[in-house]
Amino acid sequence: MNELERIKKSKKSDSIKRIEDGFSLIEVVIAMVVLMVVLLSVFGSFTYAVNFNAGNNSRSQALAVLQQEVEIMRSAKFTPAFSDSNLLGGVKPARVVSSADGNRFRVNITVDDDPFAAGVQADTSKTLKEITLIISLENPTPGWQTSVPATVILRRVRGN
C-alpha cells in the first residue's frame, strides 16, 4: 500500500466517524429548553385568547339584554294623560335577567324627570325624561368579564 492509498483510507474512516457522531448532551438540553420556551409561549397565547373570547361573549350578551331593556323603555307610554309605571321618576330596584346561555345580568334603571337639575328628580309635570340603563354581569370572573358593564342613556319627550 502506498502512501496515497493510506491517506485516502484514513480520510475515509475519519469522514465515516464524523457521520456517526451524534448530538452531545449539552446540545440536546439546549434544544429542549428552546422547545419548552416556544411551547409555553404558545400555550400562554391560547389562554389569553380563551379569556378574551369569553369576555367578548359576555359583552355581546350584555348588549343583547341592554337592547331588550331599551326597547321596553322606548315602547312605554309617555303622554299627558298617561305614563307607564316604569317611566316614573327615580331609581328603580335592580333586577336580574338571565341570558340564553345562563349568564345572569344585573339591570339598573334610573329615570330622571328633570335631567337639567342636579340629582335624580321625580316630577310628573316635566315633558322630558332621561333614562339611564346599566347592564352588568351579576358575578363577573376576573379578567375581561369585569369590563362587561354596558350603559345607555335615553331621552324621552312627552308625546301628544
C-alpha positions in Angstrom: 0.0 0.0 0.0 1.5 3.2 -1.0 1.3 6.5 0.9 -1.5 7.9 -1.2 -3.8 5.0 -0.6 -3.2 5.1 3.1 -4.1 8.8 3.3 -7.3 8.2 1.3 -8.3 5.3 3.6 -7.5 7.4 6.6 -9.7 10.3 5.3 -12.5 7.9 4.5 -12.5 6.4 8.0 -12.5 10.0 9.5 -15.5 11.0 7.4 -17.3 7.8 8.5 -16.5 8.6 12.1 -17.9 12.2 11.7 -21.1 10.9 10.2 -21.6 8.5 13.0 -21.1 11.2 15.7 -24.4 12.2 17.4 -25.6 15.2 19.4 -23.9 15.9 22.7 -25.9 16.0 25.9 -25.5 19.8 26.0 -26.9 20.2 22.5 -30.0 18.1 23.5 -30.6 20.1 26.7 -30.4 23.4 24.8 -32.8 22.2 22.2 -35.2 21.0 24.8 -35.1 24.4 26.6 -35.7 26.3 23.4 -38.6 24.0 22.6 -40.1 24.4 26.1 -39.9 28.2 25.9 -41.7 28.1 22.5 -44.4 25.8 23.7 -45.0 27.8 26.9 -45.5 31.0 24.9 -47.9 29.2 22.5 -50.0 27.9 25.5 -49.9 31.4 27.0 -51.4 32.9 23.9 -54.1 30.2 23.8 -55.0 31.0 27.4 -55.2 34.7 26.6 -57.4 34.0 23.5 -59.8 31.9 25.5 -60.2 34.6 28.2 -60.6 37.3 25.6 -63.3 35.3 23.7 -65.2 34.6 27.0 -65.2 38.4 27.7 -66.4 39.2 24.2 -69.2 36.6 24.6 -70.3 38.2 27.8 -70.2 41.7 26.4 -72.3 40.7 23.4 -74.9 39.0 25.7 -74.9 42.2 27.8 -75.6 44.3 24.7 -78.5 41.9 23.8 -80.0 42.3 27.2 -79.5 46.1 27.0 -81.2 46.2 23.7 -84.2 44.4 25.1 -84.4 46.8 28.0 -84.1 49.8 25.8 -86.9 48.6 23.6 -89.2 48.1 26.6 -88.4 51.7 27.7 -89.0 53.1 24.2 -92.3 51.3 23.9 -93.7 52.6 27.2 -96.4 55.3 27.0 -95.4 58.8 28.0 -98.3 61.1 27.2 -100.0 64.0 29.2 -103.0 61.7 30.1 -101.0 58.5 31.0 -97.5 57.4 31.7 -96.4 53.7 32.2 -95.2 52.9 35.7 -91.7 52.0 34.6 -91.3 55.6 33.4 -92.0 57.1 36.8 -89.0 59.1 38.1 -86.5 57.7 40.5 -84.0 54.9 40.8 -85.7 51.5 40.1 -84.8 48.5 42.2 -82.1 46.4 40.5 -83.3 43.2 38.9 -81.5 40.1 37.4 -82.1 38.9 33.9 -80.8 35.6 32.5 -79.4 35.3 29.0 -79.9 32.4 26.7 -76.7 30.5 27.9 -77.4 31.1 31.6 -75.3 34.2 32.3 -77.1 36.4 34.8 -77.0 40.2 34.3 -78.0 42.9 36.8 -80.2 45.6 35.3 -80.1 49.1 36.9 -82.5 51.7 35.7 -82.7 55.4 36.7 -85.4 57.7 35.4 -84.7 61.4 35.8 -87.7 63.6 35.2 -85.5 66.7 35.1 -82.1 65.9 33.6 -81.0 69.6 33.8 -81.3 69.7 37.6 -78.7 68.1 39.9 -79.6 64.6 41.2 -82.4 62.4 40.1 -85.8 64.2 40.1 -89.3 62.7 40.3 -91.7 65.3 38.8 -94.5 64.1 36.7 -95.2 67.6 35.3 -92.0 67.6 33.2 -92.1 66.8 29.5 -88.5 65.4 29.2 -87.1 62.3 30.9 -83.6 61.0 30.9 -83.5 57.2 31.3 -80.1 55.5 32.2 -79.8 51.8 31.8 -76.7 49.9 33.1 -76.3 46.2 32.4 -73.5 44.3 34.2 -72.7 40.7 34.9 -74.0 39.6 38.3 -70.9 37.5 39.1 -68.1 38.6 36.8 -64.9 36.5 36.8 -61.6 38.3 37.0 -60.2 39.4 33.7 -62.1 40.6 30.6 -65.5 40.0 32.1 -65.1 42.7 34.6 -65.3 45.3 31.8 -68.7 44.0 30.6 -71.0 46.8 32.0 -72.9 48.5 29.2 -74.6 51.8 29.7 -77.1 53.7 27.5 -78.8 57.0 28.2 -82.2 57.6 26.5 -84.1 60.9 26.4 -87.8 60.7 26.0 -90.1 63.6 25.2 -93.7 63.6 26.1 -96.0 62.7 23.2 -99.4 64.2 22.3 
